[in-house]
Amino acid sequence: MLLVPAPARNFLDPADFRRDWTTYGSMLIRRQVAMRTLLPAYTDLGRLGTGALAWLAGLVGATVLRAGAGDETALGLTGTAAAVVGGLLLVLGVGVGIAVAVVGSKLSRGLALWALLPLLIRADGARRVPGSVPTAPPARGSDDPAVSLAPRLVAAVVAAGVAVVWTVDVVRDGIDVLAPYSTTADLGVLLASVLGAGVSWTAAATSWRGWRRVRAALSGRAAPSQEAAALRELHGSAETDRAPAVPAEAAAYAGPATPEPPTDADPRLPAAPVAPRPHRSEVVQVRLGGRLLEPGTTLVGRAPAARAGERIDRTLAVEDPTMSKTHLTVRVTPAGVWVTDRASTNGTTVVTAHGERRLAAWEETKVPPGARVRAGATVLAVAADETDPEIESTVLRGAP
């Protein structure tokens, strides 16, 4: 998609938000990453500058076209030459402006939808039914980037001011056309003025609409109509009756599949003994996304993979771009929980009541009960006991 950074395209894909989530916390994690990606893309000054240049090209084209129609000089051109050059500049400016406006509309709609997502998802992770009551109140103030959105507001105000000037010219030229002594040239001047005013009003309205939509969503002051539109967009044309696909990380929690007995085994021979696995009640609980990690060794990351000769029990893929491909190892045993940072890019931090400690790469560290392990924007929680009341509410909070 032109003018859209590659990382932002994933979050604009309807398949990424038109779904039911494993947990409400997993939605919050994904939303945090989406906001950190889409907000810089929407407030990018390069795209704003491209739109401003397109708008100026359209205004210059309309001015030159107006001069050519009125037998005046503009850019050293008069008559037909001025009309041709003005028309080309106008077409170029309008074409580029439309492309910028379409991209800006997609980014503003996507950013506003992700900002409103906590209002559109139920506590169990499923999408709200249209007309139902929101699960959580909107976040106010914390995501309100007034400074970064200011250039959009300034652009809208400037374009509106210029549009007013062109509108005055349209009125004046219209009066000249209605006069008994008007000529065909006067009609051409009026047409050029209408085009100039149209370009300016369109630029002002587009900038204002995008700024207002994003500002309202980020500040928690979205109108009911905006919330309803976002809810319709969330459902879209997806088949809501179809069971949602199980994410990779949810499948990993089920543990390794139980192997089928060989069909060619001799029934007269005794079955091979199976080593008993520790019962969950005998193991310190470790949760991610509101789910327990199975006892054993688990690799966690975006697309974790074991090294040659390394023995593990399972892998756990997490949708978190801030994590490395194979970020850390979690070893859950009856004696406790150990984690190892695998030389990840953003590191692994253990958070306890006494403070935070960033782990050295490849150094296995025991995590005390009640602690949190922060890897990128993902948080694993080690329960203080089986009834830890804070597990579900804090396990997937993003890093501050």
C-alpha positions as CSV (number, residue, x, y, z in Angstrom):
1,M,0.0,0.0,0.0
2,L,1.5,3.3,-1.2
3,L,2.8,5.7,1.6
4,V,2.0,3.2,4.3
5,P,5.0,1.7,6.3
6,A,5.2,-2.0,6.0
7,P,4.8,-2.7,9.8
8,A,1.5,-0.7,9.8
9,R,0.0,-2.7,7.0
10,N,-0.6,-5.8,9.2
11,F,-2.7,-3.8,11.6
12,L,-4.8,-2.4,8.8
13,D,-5.7,-5.9,7.6
14,P,-9.3,-6.6,8.7
15,A,-8.3,-10.2,9.5
16,D,-6.2,-8.8,12.4
17,F,-9.0,-7.2,14.3
18,R,-12.2,-8.9,13.0
19,R,-11.8,-11.9,15.3
20,D,-12.6,-13.1,18.8
21,W,-9.6,-13.0,21.1
22,T,-8.3,-15.8,23.3
23,T,-8.5,-13.4,26.3
24,Y,-9.2,-9.8,26.9
25,G,-5.6,-9.4,28.0
26,S,-4.2,-10.7,24.7
27,M,-6.3,-8.1,22.9
28,L,-4.7,-5.4,25.1
29,I,-1.2,-6.6,24.2
30,R,-2.0,-6.6,20.5
31,R,-3.7,-3.2,20.8
32,Q,-0.6,-1.7,22.5
33,V,1.7,-2.8,19.6
34,A,-0.8,-1.6,17.0
35,M,-1.1,1.8,18.6
36,R,2.7,2.2,18.8
37,T,2.9,1.3,15.1
38,L,-0.1,3.1,13.6
39,L,0.3,6.4,15.5
40,P,3.7,7.3,14.1
41,A,2.5,6.2,10.6
42,Y,-0.5,8.5,10.8
43,T,1.4,11.5,12.2
44,D,4.3,11.0,9.7
45,L,5.4,14.5,8.6
46,G,6.6,13.1,5.2
47,R,3.1,12.1,4.2
48,L,1.7,15.4,5.5
49,G,4.4,17.2,3.4
50,T,3.5,15.2,0.3
51,G,-0.1,16.2,0.8
52,A,0.8,19.8,1.3
53,L,2.9,19.9,-1.9
54,A,0.0,18.2,-3.8
55,W,-2.4,20.9,-2.5
56,L,0.0,23.7,-3.5
57,A,0.4,22.2,-7.0
58,G,-3.3,22.2,-7.3
59,L,-3.6,25.8,-6.2
60,V,-0.8,26.9,-8.5
61,G,-2.5,25.0,-11.4
62,A,-5.8,26.7,-10.7
63,T,-4.1,30.1,-10.5
64,V,-2.3,29.7,-13.8
65,L,-5.4,28.3,-15.4
66,R,-7.4,31.3,-14.1
67,A,-4.7,33.6,-15.5
68,G,-4.8,31.9,-18.9
69,A,-8.6,32.1,-19.1
70,G,-8.5,35.8,-18.3
71,D,-5.6,36.6,-20.8
72,E,-3.3,37.5,-17.9
73,T,0.3,36.4,-17.2
74,A,1.2,33.7,-14.6
75,L,4.6,32.0,-14.4
76,G,5.6,33.9,-17.5
77,L,2.8,32.1,-19.5
78,T,-0.4,33.6,-21.1
79,G,-3.3,32.3,-23.1
80,T,-3.4,28.7,-24.2
81,A,0.1,27.9,-22.8
82,A,-1.0,29.1,-19.4
83,A,-4.2,27.1,-19.6
84,V,-2.4,23.9,-20.5
85,V,0.3,24.2,-17.9
86,G,-2.2,25.1,-15.3
87,G,-4.5,22.2,-16.2
88,L,-1.5,19.7,-15.9
89,L,-0.5,21.1,-12.5
90,L,-4.1,20.9,-11.3
91,V,-4.5,17.3,-12.5
92,L,-1.1,16.3,-10.9
93,G,-1.9,18.0,-7.6
94,V,-5.4,16.4,-7.4
95,G,-4.1,13.0,-8.3
96,V,-1.4,12.9,-5.7
97,G,-3.8,14.6,-3.2
98,I,-6.3,11.8,-3.6
99,A,-3.7,9.1,-3.1
100,V,-2.5,10.8,0.1
101,A,-6.1,11.3,1.3
102,V,-7.0,7.7,0.8
103,V,-4.0,6.5,2.7
104,G,-4.6,9.0,5.5
105,S,-8.3,7.9,5.7
106,K,-7.2,4.2,6.1
107,L,-4.7,5.1,8.8
108,S,-7.1,7.3,10.7
109,R,-9.8,4.7,10.6
110,G,-7.5,1.9,11.6
111,L,-5.9,3.9,14.4
112,A,-9.3,5.0,15.8
113,L,-10.6,1.4,15.7
114,W,-7.6,0.0,17.6
115,A,-8.0,2.8,20.1
116,L,-11.7,2.0,20.7
117,L,-11.1,-1.8,20.7
118,P,-11.3,-2.1,24.5
119,L,-14.9,-0.8,24.2
120,L,-15.8,-3.3,21.5
121,I,-14.5,-6.5,23.0
122,R,-16.2,-8.3,25.9
123,A,-14.5,-9.5,29.0
124,D,-14.2,-13.0,27.6
125,G,-12.4,-11.8,24.5
126,A,-15.4,-12.1,22.1
127,R,-16.6,-9.2,20.0
128,R,-19.5,-7.2,21.3
129,V,-22.9,-7.5,19.7
130,P,-24.1,-4.2,18.2
131,G,-26.3,-2.4,20.7
132,S,-24.8,-4.0,23.7
133,V,-23.1,-2.1,26.6
134,P,-19.3,-1.6,26.5
135,T,-17.3,-3.8,28.8
136,A,-14.8,-1.2,29.9
137,P,-14.8,2.6,30.1
138,P,-12.7,4.4,27.5
139,A,-9.1,5.3,28.4
140,R,-8.8,9.1,28.8
141,G,-5.8,11.2,28.4
142,S,-3.1,8.6,28.4
143,D,-3.2,8.0,24.6
144,D,-3.9,11.7,23.8
145,P,-0.9,12.9,21.6
146,A,-2.0,16.5,21.3
147,V,1.4,17.6,20.1
148,S,1.8,14.9,17.4
149,L,-1.7,15.6,16.0
150,A,-1.2,19.4,16.0
151,P,0.3,19.6,12.4
152,R,-2.9,18.0,11.0
153,L,-5.0,20.6,12.8
154,V,-2.8,23.4,11.5
155,A,-3.0,22.0,8.0
156,A,-6.8,21.9,8.2
157,V,-7.0,25.5,9.5
158,V,-4.6,26.9,6.8
159,A,-6.4,25.1,4.0
160,A,-9.8,26.4,5.3
161,G,-8.4,29.9,5.3
162,V,-7.2,29.7,1.8
163,A,-10.5,28.1,0.8
164,V,-12.3,31.2,2.1
165,V,-10.2,33.5,-0.1
166,W,-10.9,31.3,-3.2
167,T,-14.6,31.3,-2.3
168,V,-14.6,35.1,-2.3
169,D,-13.1,35.0,-5.8
170,V,-15.8,32.6,-6.8
171,V,-18.5,35.0,-5.7
172,R,-16.8,37.9,-7.4
173,D,-16.2,36.0,-10.6
174,G,-19.8,34.8,-10.5
175,I,-21.1,38.4,-10.4
176,D,-18.9,39.2,-13.4
177,V,-20.3,36.3,-15.3
178,L,-23.9,37.4,-14.6
179,A,-23.1,40.9,-15.9
180,P,-24.5,41.8,-19.4
181,Y,-21.0,42.5,-20.7
182,S,-19.5,39.1,-19.6
183,T,-17.6,37.0,-22.1
184,T,-16.5,33.4,-22.4
185,A,-13.2,34.3,-20.7
186,D,-15.1,35.4,-17.6
187,L,-16.7,31.9,-17.5
188,G,-13.3,30.3,-17.7
189,V,-12.0,32.5,-14.9
190,L,-15.0,31.4,-12.8
191,L,-14.4,27.8,-13.5
192,A,-10.8,28.1,-12.4
193,S,-11.8,29.8,-9.2
194,V,-14.3,27.0,-8.5
195,L,-11.6,24.4,-9.0
196,G,-9.2,26.3,-6.6
197,A,-11.9,26.6,-4.0
198,G,-12.8,23.0,-4.3
199,V,-9.2,21.8,-3.9
200,S,-8.8,23.9,-0.8
201,W,-12.1,22.9,0.8
202,T,-11.5,19.3,0.1
203,A,-8.0,19.4,1.7
204,A,-9.4,21.2,4.7
205,A,-12.3,18.8,5.2
206,T,-10.1,15.7,4.8
207,S,-7.5,16.9,7.3
208,W,-10.1,18.0,9.8
209,R,-12.1,14.8,9.6
210,G,-9.0,12.6,10.1
211,W,-7.8,14.8,13.0
212,R,-11.2,14.8,14.7
213,R,-11.7,11.0,14.3
214,V,-8.3,10.1,15.8
215,R,-8.4,12.8,18.5
216,A,-11.8,11.6,19.8
217,A,-10.8,8.0,19.8
218,L,-7.5,8.5,21.6
219,S,-8.9,10.9,24.2
220,G,-11.9,8.6,25.0
221,R,-14.4,11.1,23.7
222,A,-15.7,9.2,20.7
223,A,-19.3,9.9,19.8
224,P,-21.8,7.1,20.0
225,S,-22.0,7.2,16.2
226,Q,-18.3,6.7,15.9
227,E,-18.4,3.8,18.3
228,A,-21.2,2.2,16.4
229,A,-19.4,2.6,13.1
230,A,-16.3,1.0,14.6
231,L,-18.3,-1.9,15.9
232,R,-19.8,-2.4,12.4
233,E,-16.3,-2.3,11.0
234,L,-15.1,-4.8,13.6
235,H,-17.8,-7.4,12.5
236,G,-17.6,-6.5,8.8
237,S,-18.5,-9.3,6.5
238,A,-16.8,-11.9,8.7
239,E,-18.7,-15.1,9.4
240,T,-19.6,-14.6,13.0
241,D,-21.2,-18.0,13.3
242,R,-17.9,-19.7,12.5
243,A,-15.7,-20.7,15.3
244,P,-12.6,-18.5,15.4
245,A,-9.2,-20.0,14.5
246,V,-7.1,-21.0,17.4
247,P,-3.9,-18.9,17.6
248,A,-0.6,-20.6,17.7
249,E,0.1,-19.6,21.3
250,A,-3.2,-21.1,22.4
251,A,-2.4,-24.4,20.8
252,A,0.9,-24.5,22.5
253,Y,-0.7,-24.5,25.9
254,A,-2.3,-27.8,25.2
255,G,1.1,-29.4,25.4
256,P,2.5,-32.0,23.1
257,A,0.1,-34.3,21.4
258,T,-0.4,-37.8,22.9
259,P,1.1,-40.3,20.5
260,E,-1.1,-43.0,19.1
261,P,0.0,-46.5,20.0
262,P,1.7,-48.3,17.1
263,T,-0.6,-50.5,15.1
264,D,2.0,-53.2,14.6
265,A,2.8,-53.6,18.3
266,D,2.6,-57.2,19.7
267,P,-0.3,-57.3,22.2
268,R,1.4,-60.1,24.1
269,L,4.3,-57.8,25.1
270,P,3.9,-55.5,28.2
271,A,3.4,-51.8,27.4
272,A,6.5,-49.6,27.8
273,P,6.5,-47.7,31.0
274,V,5.5,-44.0,30.8
275,A,7.3,-41.5,33.0
276,P,4.7,-39.7,35.2
277,R,4.4,-35.9,34.6
278,P,4.3,-33.6,37.7
279,H,0.7,-32.7,38.6
280,R,-0.1,-29.0,38.2
281,S,-0.8,-28.7,41.9
282,E,2.8,-29.7,42.5
283,V,4.3,-27.1,40.2
284,V,4.5,-23.3,40.7
285,Q,1.9,-21.7,38.3
286,V,3.2,-19.6,35.4
287,R,0.6,-17.8,33.3
288,L,0.7,-15.9,30.0
289,G,-2.6,-14.6,28.6
290,G,-4.5,-16.0,31.5
291,R,-3.4,-19.5,30.8
292,L,-1.1,-21.9,32.7
293,L,2.2,-22.9,31.2
294,E,2.6,-26.7,31.3
295,P,5.4,-28.1,33.5
296,G,8.7,-28.6,31.6
297,T,10.8,-26.5,29.3
298,T,9.1,-24.0,27.0
299,L,10.7,-21.7,24.3
300,V,8.8,-18.4,24.1
301,G,9.1,-15.9,21.2
302,R,7.6,-14.7,17.9
303,A,8.5,-18.0,16.1
304,P,10.6,-20.0,18.6
305,A,12.8,-22.8,17.5
306,A,15.2,-25.0,19.5
307,R,18.9,-25.2,18.7
308,A,20.4,-28.4,17.2
309,G,20.5,-31.0,20.0
310,E,18.5,-28.9,22.5
311,R,15.8,-30.8,24.3
312,I,12.6,-28.9,25.0
313,D,9.0,-29.9,25.7
314,R,7.2,-27.3,23.6
315,T,7.3,-23.9,21.9
316,L,5.0,-21.0,22.5
317,A,4.5,-18.4,19.7
318,V,3.4,-15.0,20.9
319,E,2.0,-12.2,18.6
320,D,4.4,-9.5,19.9
321,P,6.7,-7.8,17.4
322,T,8.8,-6.4,20.2
323,M,9.9,-10.0,21.1
324,S,12.7,-11.8,19.4
325,K,12.1,-14.9,17.3
326,T,13.3,-17.1,20.2
327,H,13.2,-14.7,23.1
328,L,13.5,-16.7,26.3
329,T,13.3,-20.2,27.9
330,V,10.9,-20.9,30.7
331,R,11.5,-24.0,32.8
332,V,8.7,-24.9,35.2
333,T,9.4,-27.6,37.8
334,P,8.1,-28.6,41.2
335,A,11.2,-26.8,42.7
336,G,10.4,-23.5,41.1
337,V,10.5,-21.5,37.8
338,W,13.7,-20.6,35.9
339,V,13.9,-18.3,32.9
340,T,16.8,-17.7,30.5
341,D,17.1,-14.8,28.1
342,R,18.4,-16.1,24.8
343,A,20.3,-13.0,23.7
344,S,17.1,-11.2,22.7
345,T,17.0,-7.8,21.2
346,N,14.9,-6.0,23.8
347,G,16.0,-8.2,26.7
348,T,14.1,-9.9,29.6
349,T,13.4,-8.2,32.9
350,V,12.2,-9.8,36.2
351,V,10.0,-7.5,38.2
352,T,9.5,-8.1,41.9
353,A,8.3,-6.1,44.9
354,H,12.0,-5.0,45.5
355,G,12.5,-3.7,42.0
356,E,13.5,-4.7,38.5
357,R,16.4,-6.8,37.2
358,R,17.4,-7.1,33.6
359,L,18.7,-10.6,32.9
360,A,22.1,-11.3,31.3
361,A,21.9,-13.4,28.1
362,W,22.1,-17.1,28.6
363,E,22.1,-16.9,32.4
364,E,19.4,-19.1,33.9
365,T,17.6,-17.2,36.8
366,K,15.1,-18.5,39.3
367,V,12.0,-16.4,39.4
368,P,10.3,-16.0,42.9
369,P,6.6,-16.5,43.3
370,G,4.6,-13.4,42.8
371,A,7.1,-11.9,40.3
372,R,6.5,-10.9,36.7
373,V,8.8,-11.6,33.7
374,R,8.7,-8.9,31.1
375,A,9.8,-9.9,27.6
376,G,9.2,-7.1,25.0
377,A,5.6,-6.0,25.5
378,T,4.6,-9.4,26.9
379,V,4.4,-10.2,30.6
380,L,4.5,-13.7,32.2
381,A,3.2,-13.9,35.8
382,V,4.5,-16.4,38.4
383,A,1.6,-17.0,40.8
384,A,2.2,-16.5,44.5
385,D,-0.2,-19.3,45.0
386,E,-3.0,-21.1,43.1
387,T,-5.5,-18.4,44.0
388,D,-3.4,-15.3,43.2
389,P,-6.2,-12.7,42.5
390,E,-4.0,-10.5,40.4
391,I,-3.0,-13.1,37.8
392,E,-5.8,-12.5,35.3
393,S,-5.7,-8.7,35.5
394,T,-2.0,-8.1,35.3
395,V,-0.7,-11.0,33.2
396,L,-0.8,-9.2,29.9
397,R,-0.3,-5.6,30.7
398,G,2.2,-4.0,28.4
399,A,5.5,-2.7,29.6
400,P,5.1,0.9,30.8
